Amino acid sequence: MNVPEIKTDRESLKNIITKIELGEVKLPPFQRIFVWTQDQIISLLDSIYKNYPIGCIIVWRCNERLPARKNIGGFQLKEREATFPIDYVLDGQQRLTTIYGVFCKDRVSAPSEAENTTDTRVFDIWFDMDEKKFIVEGSKNNEHKNLKMSVLFNTTEFHREIANLGEDYQEIASELYDKFAGYEIPLVLTMKREKSEVGVIFERINNSATKLSTIDLMVAWTWKEDFHLRIKFEEISEVLDEKDFGNIDDKILLQCLGGIIDKTAKTKDILSLPPEKVRNNIAKMQTGLEKAIDYLSTDLNMKSIEFLPHSHQIVSLVYLFSNITPNSEQIKVIKQWFWKTSFSRRYSGSTDEKVNEDINFIDLVIKNNYSGISKYSYDIDKNLLVNQKFSKSNPYTSISFH
């Protein structure tokens, strides 16, 4: 059994730059783009220069290659062989991008990541050796001695730059080098984690950022050059919109996929679905959805999703129609199931578990075993129905209104 591990370590700036250059450090596809300003970049450099702590870097070490991954800063970087583990950055992207962007002389943007690139001039920072502060191009005093930071870890260029300087400036430059070369960043390394766990870790350590949704993570895990899950969902919604069912929630669509692939509606299980199976079952899900909605509209007179008592009922119907064309006896039992679940509060709590139970019930119906219908009950009577206030959010009144 692989037990999740957490290790702490410290890495020098030079080692970090080398690892990024060699392609050993990448960004998981759900990371956002680099957004720091030059003021923030200078603030980080000043903190390192003054030996202030700049926080730890948290990475997920994984031998599995994610279907999509980004280079630090969108730069053109090497790819490691498939057997080599990759450190995916969960926290510290802005700091790592700054460190690499400032100190790497030959920065080349990757064509495939053009939409994620930053103007590399933001990393052009100098050290004013007279005032001992970090400056940008427009702030340079030409009467002062200014050392460009990109030469600091390039031994040949560094010595060439300071060779003709006076002894005092050489001493300042050497001190600058020593401060950055000797600086170490705390590293938290998490290993042997499932992808679903990693998504939760990312959300919790980035609690000030936009919260990742399940669809965000599934887009990341399943992406290929010819496959984008969100776009697929949008295409499906356009088709369903013609049937007045176009605004089905993404979570319901994901649960439909989970039901078809692994008979599950639970988020953690869905996040663990093999990406290839997700891609391969999109068409099957769409077909099942269209048949399920045609059934709702034709046989049950649910002409719009607005009239559907519980959106979670779609998941089980999609599972049914993606597997078989039900016979008359099966349809009879399915109608009983639909109305019993409609006139109940079945999905008011532990919803995912209830949907899983429904999928298992439908699975028995597919095998012509109808014994499970006896487990379903309704909890409404005439008086309760008459006294209900009409509201779209109330499943009882939506049925009555329809």
Order of alpha helices (4+ residues) and beta strands (2+ residues): beta-alpha-beta-alpha-beta-beta-alpha-beta-beta-beta-alpha-alpha-beta-alpha-alpha-alpha-alpha-alpha-alpha-alpha-alpha-alpha-alpha-alpha
